[in-house]
Amino acid sequence: MTPEFIAGILTVAAPLLLAAMGGVVSERSGVVNIALEGTMLASAFAFTAVTHAFEPVGPDGRHLVDAAGAWVPFAGVAAGLACGVLVSLLHALVCIRVGANQVVSGIAINILAVGATQFACTLVFESSSNSARVASLPRWGLGAFTFTPAAWASFVAVPVVTLLLFRTVFGLRLRAVGENPDAAETLGVRPGAIRTAALALSGALAGLGGVVLAADVSQFVQNMTAGRGYIALAAVIFGKWNPWGAAAACLLFAAAEKAQVPLQGKIPPQLAQSLPYLLTILVLAGFVGRARAPAALGKPHESSR
């Protein structure tokens, strides 16, 4: 296994890791977050649109991508993070305040994100399929292991989320709310506030995952998430709602996707392209019944409304 192949796996895994960490935080608090897919897609567009907006414009009206200041793409990163938080707060409003079904809310947000980004892309870039190319984030590293700062953040996110969940008071309260919100409430914990904060953090992480996708190709492409939010959710289940377990699952899915290239010509191309999705189905079929989810996952809490 060459360093280039390993670096390729890490590149593919970066957005999955961030979305999966967001999923772990949200679901540990008791909220199903199927909206990871839509959050990533919306944030990918926000990064592209804001980066494009801050690029200098030449006398002919064209954006000077190569002349953009180094800070310009980081403004896009901030926009992607903010967008991720806003999308997740919408999910929180519907699920926590209104008490709607969490799965239905997540699916609705995913559908909304597809339509909204396509419409916004038409307005901003006069194309519903893809945006213009925008200024790219710098790449740091050595040799084959050269990634954008957003991608490097995905590798740091795993130990940081682990420390947050298992070594802080907030993490203790979050896990308590995910297991038994009524019992946590008797101890003075506000389940609604904890779940809302967890969803906001989940949105920031998933939003950064969307930024990684857009920054790698320096543009927005319609439906560019391609099911990665759902794969990240499968990684959360496969990893038994543990950050390190979810991270291992993300690397497994990334390796399956990266293996498409060497397998081309040896197996039908349609089968090679479907490997990550087939692996997702097999993982869910084999492990979802054995993994123990947080006891209050998916269950609304009356006093949170």
Secondary structure, DSSP 8 states (H G I E B T S, - for coil): --HHHHHHHHHHHHHHHHHHHHHHHHHHTT---TTHHHHHHHHHHHHHHHHHHHS-B-TTS-B-GGG--TTHHHHHHHHHHHHHHHHHHHHHIIIIIS---HHHHHHHHHHHHHHHHHHHHHHHHS-SSB---------EEETTEEE-HHHHHHHHHHHHHHHHHHHSHHHHHHHHHHH-HHHHHHTT--HHHHHHHHHHHHHHHHHHHHHHHHHHHTS-BTTTTTTHHHHHHHHHHHTTT-HHHHHHHHHHHHHHHHTHHHHBTTB-HHHHHTHHHHHHHHHHHHHTTTS---TTTT---GGG-
